[in-house]
């Protein structure tokens, strides 16, 4: 069991590193690189809460005009099937279906449409919990 957990933890670390690389290399001036979520917010941190077999991707971000408020969103369990129409949960630690880079790119795209789906949507009131985060829903959509 230790070997299995280590393999999943290694995959999670590789995925986070690739996702951070993709986000750091993004060029907002490039029309193909535009993002309604990432252009309006400053990403603070991406991490996993928990680990295999129950882990969620956690994204912390700020709106520049509300720099004192940290927002957060958590995905569903990345290691469990969610919706039969959703072809990328659970993640594929063996990379038979998708490479880590493919998955990181898909997460980047889906965060853009699922964490804050409308750039016109007003920010919820800053109402932090005991951790200092104002949580918003990660709206899962079938793709």
Phi, psi and omega in degrees: 000324180299319179297321179294313180298319178299318179297318179292317179298320177298317178298315179300317179295316178298320180295315178299317179298316180292320180295317178296322178297314179300317181289324179289329182274359183291136179249102182297339179286340178281121181304329178283344179264001180297149182209124180292331179277305187288339177279337182262350184228156173254119181289128179264314183196146170236131181207174172257140171255117185086186177208177182311134010263012182223092182226144177234143174280129181243129180241126176246135185208165179229150167269133182305323181283352176234054189298342179274356183250125175259124175260154178216153176220144178239136176283173168289174178301118184287347182257008181238141174299142182247293185233134180303335179280347185264111190268008181239355169258135359283162176295154185253091184298335180275352179056035176279332182265312183217145175283167177302319179297317179300316181293317178299319179294320179295319178297316179302313181295316183287328174300322181298324183261344187250331182281316179221079192296340182228119179296341178277347181293128180292152178291141175292160178301146177286108184224073186293147174276193183295344178270355180090012184246137170266111186274137174239158180288142168266099186283107183280129178240143177284137180236000000 
